[in-house]
C-alpha cells in the first residue's frame, strides 16, 4: 500500500534539475512519477523511481540533499470526478492531504498521497476497499 518516494531538495539554480536527472539516468534508474514544488530559493523534486534504494544511495554519494519517504499509492479511474470522489473519503475521515500527485495509464490513474496520519489513511483504504498498488507492482509499470 505504500511506496518509497525520494524527496530531493534543489537550489533554484539553472541546470540543477538536469544535473539530478542525469545522475539517475547514468545509473539506469527509471523515473515512474515526478513532481516539482518550488519557492524563490529552493525546489523539492519528489520522485518514484525503479530502484529507490539505489537512487537514494547515488544521490547521497553525490552530496545531494534527499530523503526517503513512504507514500500511499491508490489506484482509481482516470474518469472525471474520480480523484475528487477518492479524496473525499479521506476528508470525511478527518485526514488532511499534505500533498498529492498522480499519473494515468490508460483508464486507470495512480494517486500518490502523503497524509497527516498514515495509519488512519490506511484504515480508510481498507474500510472503503480502495485499490492500492505496492512498490513491486508500481515498478513493473
Secondary structure, DSSP 4 states (H G I P E B T S, - for coil): -EEEEEEEEEES-TTHHHHHHHHHHHTTPPEEEEEEEE-SSEEEEEEEETTHHHHHHHHHHTT--EEEEEEEEEEEE-STTHHHHHHHHHHHTT--EEEEEEEEETTEEEEEEEES-HHHHHHHHHHTT-EE--HHHHHT-
